[in-house]
Amino acid sequence: MKVGLVDVDGHCFPNVALMKISTYYKQLGCEVEHATIGYYDKLYISKIFNFSPEIELGLIQSNDIHKGGTGYDLKKRLPNEIEICDPDYSVYPQYDFSVQFFSRGCIRNCSFCVVREKEGFIMPQKPMNLNPNGKHIEILDNNFFANPEWKSAIDYLLDKKQPVNMHGVDVRIMNEEQAYWLNKLKHLKQIHIAWDFPKIDLVPQITEMTKHVKPYKIMCYVLIGFNSTPEQDLYRVEKLRELKISPFVMPYNKSDPYQKRFARWVNHKAIFNTVKWSKYK
């Protein structure tokens, strides 16, 4: 049987679902490939982002098409016999890193985020196999330290001795022990935290974090345009500047002129470090 894979979002990051599908069908002796031209006995189309434009199948044909991913349906799941498979990294040979989950879901239920609706409350996960050609690990947990088994995850990563890139560190719940162990890891990039809600003062938590993690190792996402005023947006980025932490603005509405301009000012560090907002705008 010939199985085709379609990554609607493009090949800018490995699609874990498609890699698991590949593993499952290769174990059955099937031929699996990224669909190009021709007929496939089964066709799996995955879309993570709802803003990704739909792909025209063109000369790709199949009478058995399966669509899934957040961009299509929050409730749809892989069959359990596929979900339990480890990812097949040969599907994305261009990447020299591994992707890993130690938990799925989140303790939060933010109105701008679909994680809780899609994955439920946070649950520990058994780590997947690593890329045999991987040189670092992308950790995709939505809320790494909310996982009750976070220390086991840290031990696992220390044992692997590879640089890591943390995608989900919630500074709101971080304590001294967690900050200590976070700093023990070798980080590929800056550690990503977020200050999404302007009415929550995160200065004490961030200050506590910097007792163990140097500020230059931290980057903070700042959501604007969802539940904040321009004054609250400016306050947060300037507080981060005082703490010597790099802010990165995420506009909720990218078509709004103010949000686009403010994000351009903050995220262009050469400008942010030399021009005040009052002069830039």
N, C-alpha and C positions, 0 to 999 in steps of 0.2 A: 504494500500500500504506500502511496505517495502522499505526504503531508506537507502543506504549505503554511508558512508563517508570514503574517503581515503586521509590521510595527508602524501603526499610523503616525505616531509621534516622531518618526524618524529614528535614526540610529545614533542619537546624541548621548544615550545612556542605555545600558543593558536593560531589557524588559524581562523581569524575573519570571513572570507567568509564561512567556513564550519559551524561555529556557527550560522550565519544568516540563512543559508540553513536549519539547524536543526530547528530553531524557526519557519520558514515558514511552513515546512511540518508537524511539530507537531501541529500547529494551524489548519491544515486541517485534523487532526486526524490520521496521518500516524505514523508508527513505524520508528524511526531513530536511527542508531547506527554506530559506527566505523565498517566498513566492515571486516568480518573475514572469514567465510566459508559459502557458500550457494548462493542462488539466490536472487537478489535484483531487484525490479521493476525499480528503478532508482539508478544510481551509480554516485556520484560526486567525482572527483579526483582533488585535488588542489596541486599545486607545486609553491612555491614562489621563490626558488633559482634554477637557471639553472644548477648549479653544483650538485644538489641533484640527486643521481642515481635513475633511473626509478624503480618502484616497479613492481615485477611480481605478477599478480593477482592470479595465481594459481587456487585455488578452489573457488575463488570469481567470480560469474557469473552475467551478466546482459545484456539485449538487448537494454538498454537505458543508455549510458555512456556519461557523460559530464566532459570534462577536462578544467580547467581554472587556472589562476594565472600567475604571471610574468614569471615563469619558463617555461610556455607553450606559452603564447600569450599576448603581452603587450596591445593589443587592446580589448581583450575580457572582457565583463562586466557581472556582475550578472544582471538578469532581475530586473527591478525597484521594482516589488512587493516583491522581496527577499532583495534587497539592503536596503530598508527602514526598515527592521526588526531589532530589537535589538538582540544582540548575546545571544545564549543559553550556559551559562557557565557550565551546567551539562555535556556537551560534553567533557570537560576537568576538571574533578573533582579534579585532583591532584594539581591544581594551586590555591593559595590563594590570588590572586591579580586580578585587573581589567585592561582591555586595553581600551584606550580612544583616540579618534581623535577630535581635535577642528578645524582642517583644513586638506584639501587634496591638493596635488600639491605643487609647489614651485615657488618662484620668480627667482630662478637660472635655468640655463640650462647647467649644467656641462657635459662635454663630457664623463665622466666616470660613469655617473649616469643616470638611466632610469626614474626617477620620473617625470620629466617634460614631457617626451614623453608619459608616461602612464597616468598621472593624470592631465596634463595641468598646467595652471597658478594657483597660490594659491587661494583657495576658502574656506570661513568659513563653518564649519559643525555643525549640531546640535549634542550635546553630546549624546552618547549611554548610555543605562542603565549600572549600575555597577554590579560587581559580588556580590551577596548577602553574600558570604563568604570571600570577598576581604579585605585584610589588607593594601594594598597600590595600587597605580595607576601607570601603565606604560603608559606614554604619547608618542604616536607614530607619532606625527606631524613631517613632514620633516623639517619644518622651523617655529617653534612656534611663534616667535616674528614678522615674516613677515605677519602673519594673522592680518588683520585690526581690528579684534575683540579680540586681545590677552588679553586686560584688562578684558573682560567678562570671558575669560577662567581662568584667575588668580582668579577672584572673585568666580567662581564655585569651584575651587580647594581649596581655603581657607575655603569655606563653608563646604566642605566634610571632612576637618580636617584629611585627610589621608596623609601619606608620599607619595612622588611622585618620579618617575624616568624619567627624561627628556631625550629624545632620539635625539632631533633636535634643538639645540640652536645655532643660527648663530651670532657669535661675531662680524662679519663684519658690522652688522646693529644695534648692541645693543647700546642704549643710556642710560643716567643716570637713567631715570625713569624706564626703563625696568629692569636694573640691581638691582635697589632698590626693585621692586616687586618680582623679581626672588628670592632674598634673603629672602623674607618673607615666602616663601613656606618651608615646612619641606621636606628635600630631603633624600630619601632612600640611594642613592649612590652619587658619585661625579657627578657634572653637566658636560655633554659632550659637548665640542666645537670642532672645527676642524680648522686645518691650512693646507689646501690641496694644495694651490698654493704658491710656494716659492717666486714668484716675487711680491706678495702682502705682505707688512710688516704689520703684525697684532699686533705688540708690543704696539702701542698707544691704540688700542681698548681693548686689553687684560688688559693693565695697568688700563684703565678706569673702566673695569669690576671689578677688584680687589679692587677698592675703596669701593665697597658694598658687594662683595662676597669674603670670605677668600680664598686665593690661594689653600689651602689644599682641598677645596670643589670642585675644578675644575680639570677635566682631558681633555687633548687635543689630539684628533686623528691627526696623521701626516701621510699623504699619501706620499709614496715614490715610485720611479720607474715608475711613469706615465709621469711627466713633470719636473723632478728635477734631479740635479746632486748629487753625494755623498756629495759634499761640502755644497750644499744647504740643504740636509737632516740633516747633522751634525749641521749646523747653527741653524736650527729651534729647534731641541731638546735641544741644549745648551742654547738658549734664553729662552726656557720654564723652563729649570732648574734654570736659573738666577731669573726668576719670581716666583720660588717656585711652579710651576704648573707641575703636572705629565703628561709627554708625553706618548702616546701609538701609536706605529708605525703600519701602515697598509700597507703591501707590495702589490703593484699592480700585481706583478708577483711572486707568492709564490714559483715558481720553480727556480727563479734566486738565485744563491748562495749568492751574496752580500746582496740582500734584505732580505733573510732569516736570515743571520748572523746579520745584523744591527737591525732587528726587535727583534731578540733574546736578543741582548745586551740591547736595550732600555727597552723592556717589562719585563725583569727579573730584578726587582728593586734592589735586593740585589747586583747584578753585576753592574747595571747602577750607583748606588750610590757609588761604591768603585773602579771601574776599568775604566780608560779612554779608549775611542774608539781606540786610537793609540796602546794601549797595548793589547786590546781584539782581534783586528783583526790580 
